[in-house]
Amino acid sequence: MNIGQGPAAPRHAFTLVEAAVAMLIVGVMLVALYGGLTWCVASVRIARENLRATQVMVEKMEVIRLLTWDQLNTTNVLPNRFTAPYVNTTSSSKNNTNNQNFAVTNSGGFLYYGAIKIVPPVETQLLSTYTNDMRVVVVEVVWTNRSLPHYRKISSYVSRYGIQNYAIN
């Protein structure tokens, strides 16, 4: 016993088993946190891809909505196949030689491959009296990201005597 000091205080410490159990709990929590973050990032990525596919399909349907009946049934007005980029950025750039501005388009990511089908409805969809005045328009989009194929489809009816006659004429 040293001079001037009181009795020695008892020392408390964690045992090796307690430290190992604590490290195991922290490890499990870190793995769960990593798994949760990975799932969240993947969910956001899939939601963005689906949203862009929907935007592409709606864009094509809006073009179809503005076509007249004759344009809709003409094969050279609307392409049967199309592609659309996942990311389409346009930036402004300046030409140094003559000081003119021009737009530069950069496509990033993967491509959406689409098809537009315009067919008469089958009799199971409508009565046979309407099949000459109606068309079924189907827009399909296919894309592959991270080796996984994805597919979305939207369809609508177009009538010979539809609203496009009133909006355009």
N, C-alpha and C positions, 0 to 999 in steps of 0.2 A: 504494500500500500504506500502510495506516495504521500509525502508530507503536504498538508494544505488542501487535500482533496478529500471529498466525502467518499462514502462507499461506492463502489463501481455500479453503474446503472446496468440493468439487464439489457442485452441486445436482442432485438427481434429482427428476423430476416425471413424472406420467402425461401421455401425449400425448393429443391430442384424440380419436384413433381408439380408444385404450384406454378412455377415459372413456365414449365412445358405446357401445362393446360392453358395458361393465359396466352401463350404464343399460338397454340392451336386455335383458340377462339378468334384471335386477331386474324390469323391466316384464313379461316373460314369466312370471316366478315369481308376481307379484301377480295377473295374469290367471288363472293356473292355481289359485291359492289362492281367488280369488273364485268361480271355476267350481265348485271342490270344495265350498265352503261352501254355495253355492246348491243344488247337487245334494243335499247332506245335509239341508238344511232341507226341500226338496221331498219327499225320501224319508220323513222323519219325518211330514210333513203327510199324505201318502198312507197311511202305516201307521196313523195315528190315525183317519182317515176309515174305513178298512177295519175297524179294530177296533170302532169305534162301530157300523158296519153289522152286524157279527157280533153285537154285544151286543143290538141291536134284534131281530135274527132269533131269537136264542136265547131272548130274553124272550118272544116270541110263541110259540115252540115249547114253552116251559115252561107257558104258559097252556093250550095245546092238550093237553099231557100230563095235565093235571088234569081235563079235561072228561070226562064220561061219554059213552057212545056216542050216547045220545039228544040230549045237548047239542051234540055235534059235528055231528050231522046236522040240527039246527035252525038255520035261517038267521038268526034274530034274536039268538042268543047271542054269536056271534063276528063282529065286523065284517069285511067283505070288504076294505075299504081303511082305511089308518091313516097318520098322520104322526108323526114323532118328531124332536125337535130334535137338532142336533149337540152342543150344550152345554145342559145343563139345570141351572141353579144355583138353590138355595133358600137364602135368607138370612132371618134372624130380624129383625123390626122391631118397634118398640114404638109403640103408638098413644098419643099424648100426651093425648088428651081423657079416656080412662078407664083409662090405664095397663095395657092389655092387650097381650100379645105375639101376633103373628101371622106366618105365613110368607109371604114374597114370592117368587114364582117368576119368574125371568127366563130366557127362551130366547135363546141367542146363536148366531150363525152361521146356517147354512143348515138346511133341513129334509130329512129322509129321507122319501120317499113309498113306502109299502109296500102289498102286496096279499097276501091269504091265499086260496089256492084249495084246496078239499077236493073231490076227485073219486074215483070208483071206479078201481081200477087197470085198465089194459088187459090183454088176455089175453097180450100179449107180456111183461108184467112178472110175472104170476102165472098159475097154472092157473085155469081158468074156475070151478072149484069154490070158490075163495077170494074171488072178486070181490064177493060180497054181504056178506062179513064183514070186508073190509079197505077202507081209504081211503088215498089218497095225499094228504098234506098238503104243500103247497108255499108257502113264504114268500119273497116277492121284495121287494127293497129297491132303489130307484132314487134317485140324488141327483145334483145338478149343482153343481160347484164350479169356479170359474175357467173357466167356459164349457165344461167337459169333463163329459160324462155318464158316470156310473158305475153299475154294475149288479151285484148279488150275489143269489144264490138258494140256499136250503137246502130239502131235501125229506126226508120221512120217511113211514113207514107207520104207520097206527093200526089196531089190531085190535078187533073187537067184544068179544072175550073177552080183552082185554089186561090189563095190570097195574093199570089204573085201577079195575077191579072189586074188586081185593083191597085197594087202598090206601084207597079211599073207603068201601066197605061194611064 
